[in-house]
Amino acid sequence: MSVPYRITIRVSEDLLDQLQEIVDRNQYNSISEAIRAAINEFIIKNHNNVTSNVDLKLPRNIYTELEEEVNNGNAISVNDLIRFILKEYAKGKTKN
């Protein structure tokens, strides 16, 4: 992904270590990718819109299955797939 702008920030060594641990444990390829995701979440959370955000923690095996669906071309991203699954679930609940 080409990113046209660069932002430079300074963080403590402790914070950098914590970020690296998060990258190592999760789906991020780099600290920059994790920070971009955090910025996107911050913007969504603080932007006035009609949707609500939900923090969701998934077991690693389920997340891996979702990643496989993305890799097979069945979704654009894991987040997009989760939104689709939840939307379909909600549709099913409201039909009853």
HELIX and SHEET records of a PDB file:
HELIX    1   1 GLU A   13  ARG A   25  1                                  13    
HELIX    2   2 ILE A   31  ASN A   46  1                                  16    
HELIX    3   3 ARG A   60  ASN A   71  1                                  12    
HELIX    4   4 VAL A   78  LYS A   95  1                                  18    
END                                                                             
